[in-house]
Amino acid sequence: MPFEAGNPGKPKGAKNKIGQSIRDKFEQLLDGVGVDQMVEDINKLNPNDRLNIIMGLAEYIVPKLARSTQVHEAGEGLEGFEIKVKRNRDDS
């Protein structure tokens, strides 16, 4: 049985061996290429591909902002707030 009652599991702070191995190989890859070469290669891409690369990397550098929703009861804190709906003449 792989799991028994009372088994504390993996110790706190233990590293995943496969994940660490992959990170080490990736670090070796980046060390071999160098930042100047990466910048040169990215600049050779078309603007759309370049933007996709930058956006993909940004996820690991700049934290994503959480979405927030605000719910108001009718009339609560909405003084002076008005929604007007205009219809086009083509709408029936």
PDB file of N, CA, C and O in Angstrom:
ATOM      1  N   MET A   1       0.857  -1.173   0.000  1.00  0.00           N
ATOM      2  CA  MET A   1       0.000   0.000   0.000  1.00  0.00           C
ATOM      3  C   MET A   1       0.906   1.239   0.000  1.00  0.00           C
ATOM      4  O   MET A   1       1.768   1.361   0.871  1.00  0.00           O
ATOM      5  N   PRO A   2       0.731   2.155  -0.952  1.00  0.00           N
ATOM      6  CA  PRO A   2       1.626   3.314  -1.041  1.00  0.00           C
ATOM      7  C   PRO A   2       1.427   4.326   0.079  1.00  0.00           C
ATOM      8  O   PRO A   2       2.353   5.071   0.401  1.00  0.00           O
ATOM      9  N   PHE A   3       0.258   4.370   0.669  1.00  0.00           N
ATOM     10  CA  PHE A   3       0.020   5.346   1.732  1.00  0.00           C
ATOM     11  C   PHE A   3      -0.601   4.655   2.927  1.00  0.00           C
ATOM     12  O   PHE A   3      -1.598   3.945   2.802  1.00  0.00           O
ATOM     13  N   GLU A   4      -0.007   4.868   4.073  1.00  0.00           N
ATOM     14  CA  GLU A   4      -0.540   4.265   5.292  1.00  0.00           C
ATOM     15  C   GLU A   4      -0.902   5.365   6.275  1.00  0.00           C
ATOM     16  O   GLU A   4      -0.267   6.420   6.290  1.00  0.00           O
ATOM     17  N   ALA A   5      -1.906   5.129   7.088  1.00  0.00           N
ATOM     18  CA  ALA A   5      -2.316   6.095   8.097  1.00  0.00           C
ATOM     19  C   ALA A   5      -1.139   6.396   9.023  1.00  0.00           C
ATOM     20  O   ALA A   5      -0.413   5.486   9.426  1.00  0.00           O
ATOM     21  N   GLY A   6      -0.954   7.648   9.353  1.00  0.00           N
ATOM     22  CA  GLY A   6       0.145   8.044  10.228  1.00  0.00           C
ATOM     23  C   GLY A   6       1.428   8.380   9.485  1.00  0.00           C
ATOM     24  O   GLY A   6       2.392   8.838  10.099  1.00  0.00           O
ATOM     25  N   ASN A   7       1.458   8.159   8.164  1.00  0.00           N
ATOM     26  CA  ASN A   7       2.630   8.492   7.352  1.00  0.00           C
ATOM     27  C   ASN A   7       2.663  10.009   7.168  1.00  0.00           C
ATOM     28  O   ASN A   7       1.723  10.570   6.605  1.00  0.00           O
ATOM     29  N   PRO A   8       3.717  10.689   7.623  1.00  0.00           N
ATOM     30  CA  PRO A   8       3.741  12.153   7.524  1.00  0.00           C
ATOM     31  C   PRO A   8       3.939  12.662   6.094  1.00  0.00           C
ATOM     32  O   PRO A   8       3.735  13.849   5.838  1.00  0.00           O
ATOM     33  N   GLY A   9       4.329  11.801   5.164  1.00  0.00           N
ATOM     34  CA  GLY A   9       4.512  12.235   3.779  1.00  0.00           C
ATOM     35  C   GLY A   9       5.863  12.881   3.562  1.00  0.00           C
ATOM     36  O   GLY A   9       6.801  12.646   4.324  1.00  0.00           O
ATOM     37  N   LYS A  10       5.962  13.681   2.544  1.00  0.00           N
ATOM     38  CA  LYS A  10       7.220  14.342   2.191  1.00  0.00           C
ATOM     39  C   LYS A  10       7.553  15.399   3.239  1.00  0.00           C
ATOM     40  O   LYS A  10       6.673  16.152   3.655  1.00  0.00           O
ATOM     41  N   PRO A  11       8.797  15.467   3.665  1.00  0.00           N
ATOM     42  CA  PRO A  11       9.182  16.487   4.649  1.00  0.00           C
ATOM     43  C   PRO A  11       9.004  17.894   4.081  1.00  0.00           C
ATOM     44  O   PRO A  11       9.154  18.105   2.877  1.00  0.00           O
ATOM     45  N   LYS A  12       8.688  18.844   4.937  1.00  0.00           N
ATOM     46  CA  LYS A  12       8.504  20.225   4.524  1.00  0.00           C
ATOM     47  C   LYS A  12       9.800  20.754   3.909  1.00  0.00           C
ATOM     48  O   LYS A  12      10.876  20.598   4.487  1.00  0.00           O
ATOM     49  N   GLY A  13       9.692  21.375   2.743  1.00  0.00           N
ATOM     50  CA  GLY A  13      10.851  21.952   2.066  1.00  0.00           C
ATOM     51  C   GLY A  13      11.604  20.974   1.184  1.00  0.00           C
ATOM     52  O   GLY A  13      12.602  21.354   0.570  1.00  0.00           O
ATOM     53  N   ALA A  14      11.155  19.709   1.098  1.00  0.00           N
ATOM     54  CA  ALA A  14      11.831  18.723   0.263  1.00  0.00           C
ATOM     55  C   ALA A  14      11.655  19.095  -1.206  1.00  0.00           C
ATOM     56  O   ALA A  14      10.582  19.537  -1.616  1.00  0.00           O
ATOM     57  N   LYS A  15      12.707  18.916  -1.990  1.00  0.00           N
ATOM     58  CA  LYS A  15      12.678  19.261  -3.415  1.00  0.00           C
ATOM     59  C   LYS A  15      12.246  18.064  -4.249  1.00  0.00           C
ATOM     60  O   LYS A  15      12.563  16.920  -3.923  1.00  0.00           O
ATOM     61  N   ASN A  16      11.525  18.337  -5.320  1.00  0.00           N
ATOM     62  CA  ASN A  16      11.162  17.323  -6.287  1.00  0.00           C
ATOM     63  C   ASN A  16      12.395  17.051  -7.137  1.00  0.00           C
ATOM     64  O   ASN A  16      12.892  17.968  -7.790  1.00  0.00           O
ATOM     65  N   LYS A  17      12.907  15.815  -7.151  1.00  0.00           N
ATOM     66  CA  LYS A  17      14.162  15.489  -7.841  1.00  0.00           C
ATOM     67  C   LYS A  17      14.070  15.721  -9.339  1.00  0.00           C
ATOM     68  O   LYS A  17      14.997  16.266  -9.938  1.00  0.00           O
ATOM     69  N   ILE A  18      12.961  15.313  -9.955  1.00  0.00           N
ATOM     70  CA  ILE A  18      12.818  15.492 -11.404  1.00  0.00           C
ATOM     71  C   ILE A  18      12.710  16.969 -11.740  1.00  0.00           C
ATOM     72  O   ILE A  18      13.346  17.434 -12.686  1.00  0.00           O
ATOM     73  N   GLY A  19      11.912  17.718 -10.977  1.00  0.00           N
ATOM     74  CA  GLY A  19      11.772  19.157 -11.221  1.00  0.00           C
ATOM     75  C   GLY A  19      13.094  19.882 -11.072  1.00  0.00           C
ATOM     76  O   GLY A  19      13.406  20.774 -11.861  1.00  0.00           O
ATOM     77  N   GLN A  20      13.873  19.510 -10.071  1.00  0.00           N
ATOM     78  CA  GLN A  20      15.175  20.143  -9.861  1.00  0.00           C
ATOM     79  C   GLN A  20      16.121  19.817 -11.015  1.00  0.00           C
ATOM     80  O   GLN A  20      16.892  20.672 -11.451  1.00  0.00           O
ATOM     81  N   SER A  21      16.062  18.593 -11.503  1.00  0.00           N
ATOM     82  CA  SER A  21      16.906  18.189 -12.629  1.00  0.00           C
ATOM     83  C   SER A  21      16.560  19.011 -13.876  1.00  0.00           C
ATOM     84  O   SER A  21      17.451  19.468 -14.593  1.00  0.00           O
ATOM     85  N   ILE A  22      15.279  19.191 -14.122  1.00  0.00           N
ATOM     86  CA  ILE A  22      14.846  19.975 -15.285  1.00  0.00           C
ATOM     87  C   ILE A  22      15.286  21.426 -15.130  1.00  0.00           C
ATOM     88  O   ILE A  22      15.755  22.033 -16.092  1.00  0.00           O
ATOM     89  N   ARG A  23      15.140  21.992 -13.925  1.00  0.00           N
ATOM     90  CA  ARG A  23      15.578  23.374 -13.702  1.00  0.00           C
ATOM     91  C   ARG A  23      17.082  23.516 -13.920  1.00  0.00           C
ATOM     92  O   ARG A  23      17.540  24.513 -14.479  1.00  0.00           O
ATOM     93  N   ASP A  24      17.854  22.515 -13.477  1.00  0.00           N
ATOM     94  CA  ASP A  24      19.311  22.554 -13.678  1.00  0.00           C
ATOM     95  C   ASP A  24      19.673  22.531 -15.157  1.00  0.00           C
ATOM     96  O   ASP A  24      20.545  23.282 -15.595  1.00  0.00           O
ATOM     97  N   LYS A  25      19.009  21.672 -15.930  1.00  0.00           N
ATOM     98  CA  LYS A  25      19.274  21.589 -17.383  1.00  0.00           C
ATOM     99  C   LYS A  25      18.892  22.900 -18.066  1.00  0.00           C
ATOM    100  O   LYS A  25      19.610  23.376 -18.945  1.00  0.00           O
ATOM    101  N   PHE A  26      17.767  23.479 -17.666  1.00  0.00           N
ATOM    102  CA  PHE A  26      17.326  24.746 -18.260  1.00  0.00           C
ATOM    103  C   PHE A  26      18.324  25.861 -17.937  1.00  0.00           C
ATOM    104  O   PHE A  26      18.625  26.696 -18.790  1.00  0.00           O
ATOM    105  N   GLU A  27      18.827  25.870 -16.723  1.00  0.00           N
ATOM    106  CA  GLU A  27      19.828  26.866 -16.333  1.00  0.00           C
ATOM    107  C   GLU A  27      21.098  26.708 -17.167  1.00  0.00           C
ATOM    108  O   GLU A  27      21.701  27.704 -17.567  1.00  0.00           O
ATOM    109  N   GLN A  28      21.510  25.466 -17.432  1.00  0.00           N
ATOM    110  CA  GLN A  28      22.683  25.224 -18.272  1.00  0.00           C
ATOM    111  C   GLN A  28      22.446  25.735 -19.686  1.00  0.00           C
ATOM    112  O   GLN A  28      23.344  26.305 -20.306  1.00  0.00           O
ATOM    113  N   LEU A  29      21.231  25.528 -20.195  1.00  0.00           N
ATOM    114  CA  LEU A  29      20.876  26.015 -21.530  1.00  0.00           C
ATOM    115  C   LEU A  29      20.999  27.530 -21.599  1.00  0.00           C
ATOM    116  O   LEU A  29      21.593  28.072 -22.531  1.00  0.00           O
ATOM    117  N   LEU A  30      20.427  28.220 -20.593  1.00  0.00           N
ATOM    118  CA  LEU A  30      20.478  29.684 -20.587  1.00  0.00           C
ATOM    119  C   LEU A  30      21.893  30.199 -20.404  1.00  0.00           C
ATOM    120  O   LEU A  30      22.265  31.206 -21.006  1.00  0.00           O
ATOM    121  N   ASP A  31      22.691  29.521 -19.578  1.00  0.00           N
ATOM    122  CA  ASP A  31      24.080  29.939 -19.393  1.00  0.00           C
ATOM    123  C   ASP A  31      24.865  29.826 -20.688  1.00  0.00           C
ATOM    124  O   ASP A  31      25.738  30.650 -20.961  1.00  0.00           O
ATOM    125  N   GLY A  32      24.561  28.806 -21.491  1.00  0.00           N
ATOM    126  CA  GLY A  32      25.279  28.600 -22.750  1.00  0.00           C
ATOM    127  C   GLY A  32      24.917  29.615 -23.815  1.00  0.00           C
ATOM    128  O   GLY A  32      25.736  29.929 -24.678  1.00  0.00           O
ATOM    129  N   VAL A  33      23.709  30.127 -23.763  1.00  0.00           N
ATOM    130  CA  VAL A  33      23.247  31.063 -24.798  1.00  0.00           C
ATOM    131  C   VAL A  33      23.656  32.488 -24.461  1.00  0.00           C
ATOM    132  O   VAL A  33      24.232  33.169 -25.309  1.00  0.00           O
ATOM    133  N   GLY A  34      23.386  32.951 -23.278  1.00  0.00           N
ATOM    134  CA  GLY A  34      23.721  34.316 -22.876  1.00  0.00           C
ATOM    135  C   GLY A  34      22.603  35.289 -23.203  1.00  0.00           C
ATOM    136  O   GLY A  34      21.852  35.097 -24.159  1.00  0.00           O
ATOM    137  N   VAL A  35      22.503  36.330 -22.401  1.00  0.00           N
ATOM    138  CA  VAL A  35      21.439  37.323 -22.530  1.00  0.00           C
ATOM    139  C   VAL A  35      21.544  38.082 -23.850  1.00  0.00           C
ATOM    140  O   VAL A  35      20.528  38.323 -24.502  1.00  0.00           O
ATOM    141  N   ASP A  36      22.744  38.460 -24.249  1.00  0.00           N
ATOM    142  CA  ASP A  36      22.903  39.225 -25.499  1.00  0.00           C
ATOM    143  C   ASP A  36      22.381  38.438 -26.695  1.00  0.00           C
ATOM    144  O   ASP A  36      21.731  39.002 -27.576  1.00  0.00           O
ATOM    145  N   GLN A  37      22.662  37.138 -26.728  1.00  0.00           N
ATOM    146  CA  GLN A  37      22.192  36.299 -27.831  1.00  0.00           C
ATOM    147  C   GLN A  37      20.670  36.185 -27.812  1.00  0.00           C
ATOM    148  O   GLN A  37      20.027  36.215 -28.862  1.00  0.00           O
ATOM    149  N   MET A  38      20.091  36.053 -26.603  1.00  0.00           N
ATOM    150  CA  MET A  38      18.628  35.958 -26.504  1.00  0.00           C
ATOM    151  C   MET A  38      17.964  37.236 -26.999  1.00  0.00           C
ATOM    152  O   MET A  38      16.967  37.183 -27.719  1.00  0.00           O
ATOM    153  N   VAL A  39      18.517  38.382 -26.613  1.00  0.00           N
ATOM    154  CA  VAL A  39      17.953  39.665 -27.062  1.00  0.00           C
ATOM    155  C   VAL A  39      18.048  39.773 -28.582  1.00  0.00           C
ATOM    156  O   VAL A  39      17.098  40.201 -29.237  1.00  0.00           O
ATOM    157  N   GLU A  40      19.181  39.389 -29.133  1.00  0.00           N
ATOM    158  CA  GLU A  40      19.367  39.443 -30.587  1.00  0.00           C
ATOM    159  C   GLU A  40      18.354  38.534 -31.293  1.00  0.00           C
ATOM    160  O   GLU A  40      17.758  38.921 -32.299  1.00  0.00           O
ATOM    161  N   ASP A  41      18.165  37.323 -30.759  1.00  0.00           N
ATOM    162  CA  ASP A  41      17.214  36.383 -31.370  1.00  0.00           C
ATOM    163  C   ASP A  41      15.784  36.898 -31.279  1.00  0.00           C
ATOM    164  O   ASP A  41      15.023  36.780 -32.239  1.00  0.00           O
ATOM    165  N   ILE A  42      15.413  37.464 -30.144  1.00  0.00           N
ATOM    166  CA  ILE A  42      14.054  37.994 -29.973  1.00  0.00           C
ATOM    167  C   ILE A  42      13.818  39.165 -30.914  1.00  0.00           C
ATOM    168  O   ILE A  42      12.725  39.306 -31.462  1.00  0.00           O
ATOM    169  N   ASN A  43      14.824  40.003 -31.109  1.00  0.00           N
ATOM    170  CA  ASN A  43      14.679  41.155 -32.007  1.00  0.00           C
ATOM    171  C   ASN A  43      14.529  40.739 -33.460  1.00  0.00           C
ATOM    172  O   ASN A  43      14.027  41.521 -34.268  1.00  0.00           O
ATOM    173  N   LYS A  44      14.949  39.533 -33.817  1.00  0.00           N
ATOM    174  CA  LYS A  44      14.810  39.046 -35.195  1.00  0.00           C
ATOM    175  C   LYS A  44      13.379  38.564 -35.484  1.00  0.00           C
ATOM    176  O   LYS A  44      13.005  38.406 -36.646  1.00  0.00           O
ATOM    177  N   LEU A  45      12.590  38.332 -34.446  1.00  0.00           N
ATOM    178  CA  LEU A  45      11.231  37.835 -34.626  1.00  0.00           C
ATOM    179  C   LEU A  45      10.309  38.923 -35.153  1.00  0.00           C
ATOM    180  O   LEU A  45      10.600  40.113 -35.026  1.00  0.00           O
ATOM    181  N   ASN A  46       9.186  38.505 -35.749  1.00  0.00           N
ATOM    182  CA  ASN A  46       8.195  39.498 -36.160  1.00  0.00           C
ATOM    183  C   ASN A  46       7.540  40.048 -34.892  1.00  0.00           C
ATOM    184  O   ASN A  46       7.567  39.386 -33.854  1.00  0.00           O
ATOM    185  N   PRO A  47       6.956  41.241 -34.957  1.00  0.00           N
ATOM    186  CA  PRO A  47       6.411  41.887 -33.755  1.00  0.00           C
ATOM    187  C   PRO A  47       5.401  41.031 -32.988  1.00  0.00           C
ATOM    188  O   PRO A  47       5.392  41.056 -31.758  1.00  0.00           O
ATOM    189  N   ASN A  48       4.561  40.281 -33.681  1.00  0.00           N
ATOM    190  CA  ASN A  48       3.564  39.447 -33.008  1.00  0.00           C
ATOM    191  C   ASN A  48       4.240  38.350 -32.180  1.00  0.00           C
ATOM    192  O   ASN A  48       3.886  38.147 -31.018  1.00  0.00           O
ATOM    193  N   ASP A  49       5.201  37.649 -32.764  1.00  0.00           N
ATOM    194  CA  ASP A  49       5.917  36.595 -32.041  1.00  0.00           C
ATOM    195  C   ASP A  49       6.725  37.174 -30.884  1.00  0.00           C
ATOM    196  O   ASP A  49       6.798  36.582 -29.807  1.00  0.00           O
ATOM    197  N   ARG A  50       7.334  38.343 -31.118  1.00  0.00           N
ATOM    198  CA  ARG A  50       8.111  39.000 -30.067  1.00  0.00           C
ATOM    199  C   ARG A  50       7.217  39.337 -28.873  1.00  0.00           C
ATOM    200  O   ARG A  50       7.601  39.120 -27.724  1.00  0.00           O
ATOM    201  N   LEU A  51       6.035  39.865 -29.146  1.00  0.00           N
ATOM    202  CA  LEU A  51       5.095  40.206 -28.076  1.00  0.00           C
ATOM    203  C   LEU A  51       4.637  38.957 -27.320  1.00  0.00           C
ATOM    204  O   LEU A  51       4.507  38.984 -26.096  1.00  0.00           O
ATOM    205  N   ASN A  52       4.391  37.866 -28.046  1.00  0.00           N
ATOM    206  CA  ASN A  52       3.995  36.612 -27.390  1.00  0.00           C
ATOM    207  C   ASN A  52       5.092  36.102 -26.457  1.00  0.00           C
ATOM    208  O   ASN A  52       4.799  35.614 -25.365  1.00  0.00           O
ATOM    209  N   ILE A  53       6.343  36.211 -26.878  1.00  0.00           N
ATOM    210  CA  ILE A  53       7.468  35.782 -26.025  1.00  0.00           C
ATOM    211  C   ILE A  53       7.514  36.652 -24.772  1.00  0.00           C
ATOM    212  O   ILE A  53       7.643  36.135 -23.662  1.00  0.00           O
ATOM    213  N   ILE A  54       7.410  37.955 -24.940  1.00  0.00           N
ATOM    214  CA  ILE A  54       7.481  38.883 -23.798  1.00  0.00           C
ATOM    215  C   ILE A  54       6.332  38.630 -22.837  1.00  0.00           C
ATOM    216  O   ILE A  54       6.531  38.601 -21.622  1.00  0.00           O
ATOM    217  N   MET A  55       5.122  38.445 -23.376  1.00  0.00           N
ATOM    218  CA  MET A  55       3.961  38.195 -22.515  1.00  0.00           C
ATOM    219  C   MET A  55       4.113  36.869 -21.771  1.00  0.00           C
ATOM    220  O   MET A  55       3.743  36.766 -20.601  1.00  0.00           O
ATOM    221  N   GLY A  56       4.650  35.864 -22.441  1.00  0.00           N
ATOM    222  CA  GLY A  56       4.858  34.572 -21.805  1.00  0.00           C
ATOM    223  C   GLY A  56       5.862  34.651 -20.666  1.00  0.00           C
ATOM    224  O   GLY A  56       5.668  34.037 -19.616  1.00  0.00           O
ATOM    225  N   LEU A  57       6.929  35.401 -20.872  1.00  0.00           N
ATOM    226  CA  LEU A  57       7.944  35.555 -19.824  1.00  0.00           C
ATOM    227  C   LEU A  57       7.445  36.436 -18.688  1.00  0.00           C
ATOM    228  O   LEU A  57       7.826  36.235 -17.535  1.00  0.00           O
ATOM    229  N   ALA A  58       6.603  37.400 -18.999  1.00  0.00           N
ATOM    230  CA  ALA A  58       6.108  38.331 -17.980  1.00  0.00           C
ATOM    231  C   ALA A  58       5.362  37.604 -16.873  1.00  0.00           C
ATOM    232  O   ALA A  58       5.376  38.052 -15.727  1.00  0.00           O
ATOM    233  N   GLU A  59       4.713  36.495 -17.193  1.00  0.00           N
ATOM    234  CA  GLU A  59       3.968  35.733 -16.178  1.00  0.00           C
ATOM    235  C   GLU A  59       4.866  35.287 -15.029  1.00  0.00           C
ATOM    236  O   GLU A  59       4.406  35.118 -13.899  1.00  0.00           O
ATOM    237  N   TYR A  60       6.146  35.098 -15.326  1.00  0.00           N
ATOM    238  CA  TYR A  60       7.069  34.606 -14.308  1.00  0.00           C
ATOM    239  C   TYR A  60       7.821  35.739 -13.608  1.00  0.00           C
ATOM    240  O   TYR A  60       8.578  35.496 -12.668  1.00  0.00           O
ATOM    241  N   ILE A  61       7.615  36.965 -14.062  1.00  0.00           N
ATOM    242  CA  ILE A  61       8.331  38.107 -13.496  1.00  0.00           C
ATOM    243  C   ILE A  61       7.390  39.040 -12.760  1.00  0.00           C
ATOM    244  O   ILE A  61       7.659  39.439 -11.627  1.00  0.00           O
ATOM    245  N   VAL A  62       6.278  39.390 -13.409  1.00  0.00           N
ATOM    246  CA  VAL A  62       5.295  40.307 -12.832  1.00  0.00           C
ATOM    247  C   VAL A  62       4.091  39.489 -12.379  1.00  0.00           C
ATOM    248  O   VAL A  62       3.502  38.776 -13.192  1.00  0.00           O
ATOM    249  N   PRO A  63       3.709  39.572 -11.108  1.00  0.00           N
ATOM    250  CA  PRO A  63       2.571  38.774 -10.655  1.00  0.00           C
ATOM    251  C   PRO A  63       1.269  39.225 -11.318  1.00  0.00           C
ATOM    252  O   PRO A  63       1.046  40.413 -11.554  1.00  0.00           O
ATOM    253  N   LYS A  64       0.422  38.244 -11.608  1.00  0.00           N
ATOM    254  CA  LYS A  64      -0.883  38.567 -12.183  1.00  0.00           C
ATOM    255  C   LYS A  64      -1.754  39.188 -11.106  1.00  0.00           C
ATOM    256  O   LYS A  64      -1.711  38.777  -9.946  1.00  0.00           O
ATOM    257  N   LEU A  65      -2.536  40.173 -11.491  1.00  0.00           N
ATOM    258  CA  LEU A  65      -3.458  40.800 -10.553  1.00  0.00           C
ATOM    259  C   LEU A  65      -4.723  39.968 -10.472  1.00  0.00           C
ATOM    260  O   LEU A  65      -5.219  39.471 -11.484  1.00  0.00           O
ATOM    261  N   ALA A  66      -5.234  39.824  -9.282  1.00  0.00           N
ATOM    262  CA  ALA A  66      -6.470  39.071  -9.087  1.00  0.00           C
ATOM    263  C   ALA A  66      -7.652  39.917  -9.556  1.00  0.00           C
ATOM    264  O   ALA A  66      -7.667  41.136  -9.387  1.00  0.00           O
ATOM    265  N   ARG A  67      -8.614  39.264 -10.132  1.00  0.00           N
ATOM    266  CA  ARG A  67      -9.831  39.964 -10.525  1.00  0.00           C
ATOM    267  C   ARG A  67     -10.655  40.222  -9.280  1.00  0.00           C
ATOM    268  O   ARG A  67     -10.678  39.412  -8.352  1.00  0.00           O
ATOM    269  N   SER A  68     -11.321  41.342  -9.271  1.00  0.00           N
ATOM    270  CA  SER A  68     -12.185  41.640  -8.134  1.00  0.00           C
ATOM    271  C   SER A  68     -13.559  42.046  -8.652  1.00  0.00           C
ATOM    272  O   SER A  68     -13.703  42.621  -9.731  1.00  0.00           O
ATOM    273  N   THR A  69     -14.538  41.732  -7.860  1.00  0.00           N
ATOM    274  CA  THR A  69     -15.918  42.057  -8.205  1.00  0.00           C
ATOM    275  C   THR A  69     -16.524  42.826  -7.046  1.00  0.00           C
ATOM    276  O   THR A  69     -16.344  42.463  -5.884  1.00  0.00           O
ATOM    277  N   GLN A  70     -17.236  43.879  -7.366  1.00  0.00           N
ATOM    278  CA  GLN A  70     -17.914  44.646  -6.335  1.00  0.00           C
ATOM    279  C   GLN A  70     -19.411  44.511  -6.536  1.00  0.00           C
ATOM    280  O   GLN A  70     -19.925  44.696  -7.639  1.00  0.00           O
ATOM    281  N   VAL A  71     -20.096  44.189  -5.461  1.00  0.00           N
ATOM    282  CA  VAL A  71     -21.544  44.040  -5.507  1.00  0.00           C
ATOM    283  C   VAL A  71     -22.144  45.092  -4.597  1.00  0.00           C
ATOM    284  O   VAL A  71     -21.753  45.217  -3.436  1.00  0.00           O
ATOM    285  N   HIS A  72     -23.095  45.850  -5.124  1.00  0.00           N
ATOM    286  CA  HIS A  72     -23.759  46.898  -4.347  1.00  0.00           C
ATOM    287  C   HIS A  72     -25.242  46.570  -4.253  1.00  0.00           C
ATOM    288  O   HIS A  72     -25.856  46.084  -5.203  1.00  0.00           O
ATOM    289  N   GLU A  73     -25.794  46.849  -3.087  1.00  0.00           N
ATOM    290  CA  GLU A  73     -27.239  46.746  -2.944  1.00  0.00           C
ATOM    291  C   GLU A  73     -27.860  47.930  -3.686  1.00  0.00           C
ATOM    292  O   GLU A  73     -27.208  48.957  -3.869  1.00  0.00           O
ATOM    293  N   ALA A  74     -29.092  47.793  -4.105  1.00  0.00           N
ATOM    294  CA  ALA A  74     -29.761  48.847  -4.857  1.00  0.00           C
ATOM    295  C   ALA A  74     -29.681  50.169  -4.104  1.00  0.00           C
ATOM    296  O   ALA A  74     -30.118  50.270  -2.957  1.00  0.00           O
ATOM    297  N   GLY A  75     -29.123  51.172  -4.754  1.00  0.00           N
ATOM    298  CA  GLY A  75     -29.054  52.507  -4.175  1.00  0.00           C
ATOM    299  C   GLY A  75     -27.889  52.718  -3.219  1.00  0.00           C
ATOM    300  O   GLY A  75     -27.673  53.845  -2.773  1.00  0.00           O
ATOM    301  N   GLU A  76     -27.144  51.695  -2.894  1.00  0.00           N
ATOM    302  CA  GLU A  76     -26.057  51.807  -1.921  1.00  0.00           C
ATOM    303  C   GLU A  76     -24.778  52.276  -2.613  1.00  0.00           C
ATOM    304  O   GLU A  76     -24.203  51.536  -3.412  1.00  0.00           O
ATOM    305  N   GLY A  77     -24.337  53.469  -2.322  1.00  0.00           N
ATOM    306  CA  GLY A  77     -23.072  53.984  -2.841  1.00  0.00           C
ATOM    307  C   GLY A  77     -23.067  54.257  -4.325  1.00  0.00           C
ATOM    308  O   GLY A  77     -21.999  54.346  -4.930  1.00  0.00           O
ATOM    309  N   LEU A  78     -24.240  54.392  -4.930  1.00  0.00           N
ATOM    310  CA  LEU A  78     -24.299  54.612  -6.369  1.00  0.00           C
ATOM    311  C   LEU A  78     -24.901  55.968  -6.714  1.00  0.00           C
ATOM    312  O   LEU A  78     -25.443  56.145  -7.805  1.00  0.00           O
ATOM    313  N   GLU A  79     -24.811  56.922  -5.799  1.00  0.00           N
ATOM    314  CA  GLU A  79     -25.370  58.242  -6.061  1.00  0.00           C
ATOM    315  C   GLU A  79     -24.692  58.844  -7.293  1.00  0.00           C
ATOM    316  O   GLU A  79     -23.469  58.795  -7.423  1.00  0.00           O
ATOM    317  N   GLY A  80     -25.481  59.399  -8.177  1.00  0.00           N
ATOM    318  CA  GLY A  80     -24.953  60.060  -9.364  1.00  0.00           C
ATOM    319  C   GLY A  80     -24.539  59.094 -10.459  1.00  0.00           C
ATOM    320  O   GLY A  80     -23.970  59.521 -11.464  1.00  0.00           O
ATOM    321  N   PHE A  81     -24.804  57.822 -10.298  1.00  0.00           N
ATOM    322  CA  PHE A  81     -24.438  56.822 -11.295  1.00  0.00           C
ATOM    323  C   PHE A  81     -25.665  56.503 -12.125  1.00  0.00           C
ATOM    324  O   PHE A  81     -26.715  56.150 -11.588  1.00  0.00           O
ATOM    325  N   GLU A  82     -25.530  56.627 -13.429  1.00  0.00           N
ATOM    326  CA  GLU A  82     -26.687  56.435 -14.302  1.00  0.00           C
ATOM    327  C   GLU A  82     -26.242  55.700 -15.560  1.00  0.00           C
ATOM    328  O   GLU A  82     -25.168  55.972 -16.097  1.00  0.00           O
ATOM    329  N   ILE A  83     -27.063  54.776 -16.025  1.00  0.00           N
ATOM    330  CA  ILE A  83     -26.790  54.062 -17.262  1.00  0.00           C
ATOM    331  C   ILE A  83     -27.869  54.436 -18.254  1.00  0.00           C
ATOM    332  O   ILE A  83     -29.062  54.308 -17.978  1.00  0.00           O
ATOM    333  N   LYS A  84     -27.434  54.899 -19.414  1.00  0.00           N
ATOM    334  CA  LYS A  84     -28.373  55.223 -20.482  1.00  0.00           C
ATOM    335  C   LYS A  84     -28.137  54.260 -21.631  1.00  0.00           C
ATOM    336  O   LYS A  84     -26.994  54.004 -22.008  1.00  0.00           O
ATOM    337  N   VAL A  85     -29.199  53.734 -22.181  1.00  0.00           N
ATOM    338  CA  VAL A  85     -29.110  52.809 -23.309  1.00  0.00           C
ATOM    339  C   VAL A  85     -29.644  53.519 -24.531  1.00  0.00           C
ATOM    340  O   VAL A  85     -30.786  53.979 -24.546  1.00  0.00           O
ATOM    341  N   LYS A  86     -28.822  53.607 -25.549  1.00  0.00           N
ATOM    342  CA  LYS A  86     -29.247  54.210 -26.816  1.00  0.00           C
ATOM    343  C   LYS A  86     -29.378  53.102 -27.839  1.00  0.00           C
ATOM    344  O   LYS A  86     -28.522  52.222 -27.934  1.00  0.00           O
ATOM    345  N   ARG A  87     -30.427  53.151 -28.582  1.00  0.00           N
ATOM    346  CA  ARG A  87     -30.623  52.156 -29.626  1.00  0.00           C
ATOM    347  C   ARG A  87     -30.358  52.788 -30.979  1.00  0.00           C
ATOM    348  O   ARG A  87     -30.671  53.955 -31.214  1.00  0.00           O
ATOM    349  N   ASN A  88     -29.782  52.001 -31.851  1.00  0.00           N
ATOM    350  CA  ASN A  88     -29.600  52.464 -33.230  1.00  0.00           C
ATOM    351  C   ASN A  88     -30.948  52.464 -33.928  1.00  0.00           C
ATOM    352  O   ASN A  88     -31.854  51.724 -33.547  1.00  0.00           O
ATOM    353  N   ARG A  89     -31.071  53.267 -34.912  1.00  0.00           N
ATOM    354  CA  ARG A  89     -32.348  53.324 -35.659  1.00  0.00           C
ATOM    355  C   ARG A  89     -32.626  52.007 -36.357  1.00  0.00           C
ATOM    356  O   ARG A  89     -33.776  51.689 -36.658  1.00  0.00           O
ATOM    357  N   ASP A  90     -31.565  51.233 -36.619  1.00  0.00           N
ATOM    358  CA  ASP A  90     -31.733  49.947 -37.306  1.00  0.00           C
ATOM    359  C   ASP A  90     -32.291  48.883 -36.375  1.00  0.00           C
ATOM    360  O   ASP A  90     -32.880  47.909 -36.845  1.00  0.00           O
ATOM    361  N   ASP A  91     -32.116  49.046 -35.028  1.00  0.00           N
ATOM    362  CA  ASP A  91     -32.590  48.064 -34.062  1.00  0.00           C
ATOM    363  C   ASP A  91     -34.112  48.093 -33.985  1.00  0.00           C
ATOM    364  O   ASP A  91     -34.722  49.162 -34.024  1.00  0.00           O
ATOM    365  N   SER A  92     -34.707  46.944 -33.877  1.00  0.00           N
ATOM    366  CA  SER A  92     -36.165  46.885 -33.747  1.00  0.00           C
ATOM    367  C   SER A  92     -36.557  46.625 -32.327  1.00  0.00           C
ATOM    368  O   SER A  92     -37.746  46.541 -32.020  1.00  0.00           O
TER     369      SER A  92
END
